[in-house]
Amino acid sequence: MLVRRSRKQRTAVPASFCEYVATDDFVISRRPTYIDRSRNLLRTDIGDHAFIPDSIQRLLDAGLLTPEDIRNSWFSWTRRDNLRRLGFCSTLFRVVGISSALDSPEVPDSIRDYVVYHECLHLRQGYRPGGRIHDAEFRRWERSYPGWKECENALRTLHRRTGS
Ligand SMILES: [Zn+2]
């Protein structure tokens, strides 16, 4: 039987469940199945042009990310070069996919890094069932990226290139 949950109950997942799924053991044991089932992950962070670990290293060096933010996380390029969905993050399995549209010499490091940064901020938030993900705190973090506004504009231009 389906019970319609009210807005207030939206986040009513037992705390013990959230604690369990946030453990390294849970993530490490269940993640391979998630990755196997995902048809859009290339299963490599080494692109034809760009390496996702290079972006992460620059973000760490700049002090924008900490090693704790990206602990026990798994990164991959996507199979599809989607220009509308440039990145995604499963906070449950700590998996980040970056659109292979960004694996191009035409895309500057700063733009690629900004998308990787955005997804890593979701890793920092962790698994929050029912919670608002792009909340004020998230936007504050995002805007600590130098030149975030220019990056947003550049990404909007990329979106437009899809012609839709
Ligand atoms: Zn997001």
Residues whose N, C-alpha, C, O or C-beta is under 5 A from the ligand:
A	BS01	ZN	none
